[in-house]
Amino acid sequence: MVNILVVDDSTIDRKIVGGLLKKVPDWVIDFAQNGLEAMELLRRTDRDHPDLILTDLQMPEMNGLELVNEVQQECPLIPVVLMTAQGSEAIAVEALQTGASSYVPKKQLVEMLIKTIQQVLSASGERKTKKTLAEKMESISCQFKLNNDPVILTSLVSYIQGILSDMQILSETDRLRTGVALEEALLNAAYHGNLEVSSELREVDHARFYDLAKERTQIAPYMDRRILVDVSIDQAGIRYQVRDEGPGFDPSTLPDPTDPANLERPCGRGLLLMRTFMDEVNYNDCGNEVTMRKRAVKTTSSS
């Protein structure tokens, strides 16, 4: 059985949409008059969540865009399909950018509605299956070879964060903090390791620091250097190993990031965050590889 929640303040439109959807065997249809009523149904503990929400955009109390935002926050695995009418185009675009899965113009409900919902349900089912599999995953190990583009580096952090979330490794706070630590390690490897731009330059000329880094991404030998990342995740925690192909440095020369005199300096900020958020942070002798570990905290239920 597939449960679909239709949200529309128009009684006539609810009847039209309900009539179309009830033509599909095994589809059970519920109704709400606006986003506020829909969220009240979602929050009830005496009923299962719908498999999909089909919503109008222009409604009182809580409109379709606001509903998409609320569903994304509280029930992100429930797909939301929009019904768009003339005059709601701008809201529809914003809702799609926010997280809505698809849309159907009200003028084309007969032609497009069932097919669109079937497509979204198929994709949603695959997503839920993958999440269920990830929750049962005991461990994962992966390696990456990346260039020095900050966009690629931050994308890797988001990718790893998604794995941690699906596997339910670490608390939400620790996942966020370890993500910050990984991003700092990656950016250090790019800017200071491969591109050899000193953080001291950032202290005296912030703009020149990034301009020089950008210039060197187009100049040999800097442009040819890569960042090698080894990620290991299991139920005991995570291990990140980040190595650049630069000349390295003497780790013993690093300033003490916990010294109050250094807190306001760009130099050492990343190291402070890494050491604060991770349980272990160790450099190799050459200074071009850092290994960080974060242990998962086992919770025990009290009797």
BELCORFEN-V13455 format. One record per residue. N is the residue number from 1. RES is the residue in one letter. NEAR is the number of other C-alpha atoms within 10 Angstrom. Layout:
# BELCORFEN-V13455
N:RES:NEAR / N:RES:NEAR
This chain:
# BELCORFEN-V13455
1:M:8 / 2:V:13 / 3:N:16 / 4:I:21 / 5:L:22 / 6:V:26 / 7:V:28 / 8:D:27 / 9:D:21 / 10:S:13 / 11:T:9 / 12:I:10 / 13:D:15 / 14:R:20 / 15:K:13 / 16:I:13 / 17:V:19 / 18:G:18 / 19:G:12 / 20:L:14 / 21:L:19 / 22:K:12 / 23:K:10 / 24:V:11 / 25:P:9 / 26:D:10 / 27:W:14 / 28:V:16 / 29:I:17 / 30:D:16 / 31:F:20 / 32:A:18 / 33:Q:20 / 34:N:24 / 35:G:28 / 36:L:20 / 37:E:15 / 38:A:22 / 39:M:17 / 40:E:10 / 41:L:19 / 42:L:18 / 43:R:13 / 44:R:10 / 45:T:8 / 46:D:8 / 47:R:9 / 48:D:11 / 49:H:17 / 50:P:18 / 51:D:19 / 52:L:21 / 53:I:27 / 54:L:24 / 55:T:31 / 56:D:30 / 57:L:27 / 58:Q:21 / 59:M:18 / 60:P:13 / 61:E:12 / 62:M:18 / 63:N:20 / 64:G:29 / 65:L:24 / 66:E:17 / 67:L:25 / 68:V:28 / 69:N:16 / 70:E:16 / 71:V:21 / 72:Q:17 / 73:Q:10 / 74:E:12 / 75:C:15 / 76:P:13 / 77:L:16 / 78:I:21 / 79:P:24 / 80:V:28 / 81:V:26 / 82:L:24 / 83:M:25 / 84:T:22 / 85:A:15 / 86:Q:8 / 87:G:9 / 88:S:13 / 89:E:13 / 90:A:8 / 91:I:17 / 92:A:23 / 93:V:13 / 94:E:13 / 95:A:24 / 96:L:17 / 97:Q:10 / 98:T:14 / 99:G:17 / 100:A:25 / 101:S:23 / 102:S:18 / 103:Y:22 / 104:V:22 / 105:P:16 / 106:K:17 / 107:K:12 / 108:Q:11 / 109:L:17 / 110:V:15 / 111:E:11 / 112:M:14 / 113:L:20 / 114:I:16 / 115:K:12 / 116:T:16 / 117:I:23 / 118:Q:11 / 119:Q:12 / 120:V:17 / 121:L:18 / 122:S:10 / 123:A:14 / 124:S:18 / 125:G:15 / 126:E:12 / 127:R:13 / 128:K:13 / 129:T:12 / 130:K:13 / 131:K:17 / 132:T:13 / 133:L:12 / 134:A:18 / 135:E:16 / 136:K:12 / 137:M:15 / 138:E:11 / 139:S:14 / 140:I:14 / 141:S:11 / 142:C:9 / 143:Q:12 / 144:F:13 / 145:K:12 / 146:L:17 / 147:N:18 / 148:N:26 / 149:D:13 / 150:P:14 / 151:V:8 / 152:I:12 / 153:L:21 / 154:T:18 / 155:S:12 / 156:L:19 / 157:V:17 / 158:S:14 / 159:Y:11 / 160:I:17 / 161:Q:18 / 162:G:13 / 163:I:16 / 164:L:22 / 165:S:16 / 166:D:17 / 167:M:22 / 168:Q:16 / 169:I:22 / 170:L:21 / 171:S:13 / 172:E:12 / 173:T:9 / 174:D:17 / 175:R:20 / 176:L:13 / 177:R:17 / 178:T:25 / 179:G:22 / 180:V:19 / 181:A:24 / 182:L:25 / 183:E:21 / 184:E:20 / 185:A:24 / 186:L:29 / 187:L:19 / 188:N:22 / 189:A:26 / 190:A:29 / 191:Y:25 / 192:H:20 / 193:G:27 / 194:N:29 / 195:L:28 / 196:E:18 / 197:V:19 / 198:S:15 / 199:S:19 / 200:E:13 / 201:L:16 / 202:R:16 / 203:E:13 / 204:V:10 / 205:D:11 / 206:H:13 / 207:A:10 / 208:R:13 / 209:F:18 / 210:Y:15 / 211:D:10 / 212:L:15 / 213:A:20 / 214:K:16 / 215:E:12 / 216:R:19 / 217:T:20 / 218:Q:11 / 219:I:11 / 220:A:10 / 221:P:12 / 222:Y:20 / 223:M:16 / 224:D:14 / 225:R:20 / 226:R:20 / 227:I:23 / 228:L:18 / 229:V:20 / 230:D:15 / 231:V:17 / 232:S:15 / 233:I:22 / 234:D:17 / 235:Q:17 / 236:A:15 / 237:G:16 / 238:I:22 / 239:R:19 / 240:Y:19 / 241:Q:21 / 242:V:22 / 243:R:25 / 244:D:28 / 245:E:18 / 246:G:23 / 247:P:13 / 248:G:19 / 249:F:16 / 250:D:12 / 251:P:14 / 252:S:10 / 253:T:7 / 254:L:11 / 255:P:14 / 256:D:16 / 257:P:20 / 258:T:15 / 259:D:9 / 260:P:9 / 261:A:9 / 262:N:15 / 263:L:14 / 264:E:11 / 265:R:14 / 266:P:14 / 267:C:20 / 268:G:18 / 269:R:18 / 270:G:20 / 271:L:20 / 272:L:19 / 273:L:19 / 274:M:24 / 275:R:17 / 276:T:16 / 277:F:22 / 278:M:21 / 279:D:12 / 280:E:14 / 281:V:19 / 282:N:14 / 283:Y:18 / 284:N:14 / 285:D:13 / 286:C:12 / 287:G:18 / 288:N:23 / 289:E:22 / 290:V:19 / 291:T:18 / 292:M:23 / 293:R:21 / 294:K:20 / 295:R:17 / 296:A:15 / 297:V:13 / 298:K:8 / 299:T:6 / 300:T:6 / 301:S:4 / 302:S:4 / 303:S:3
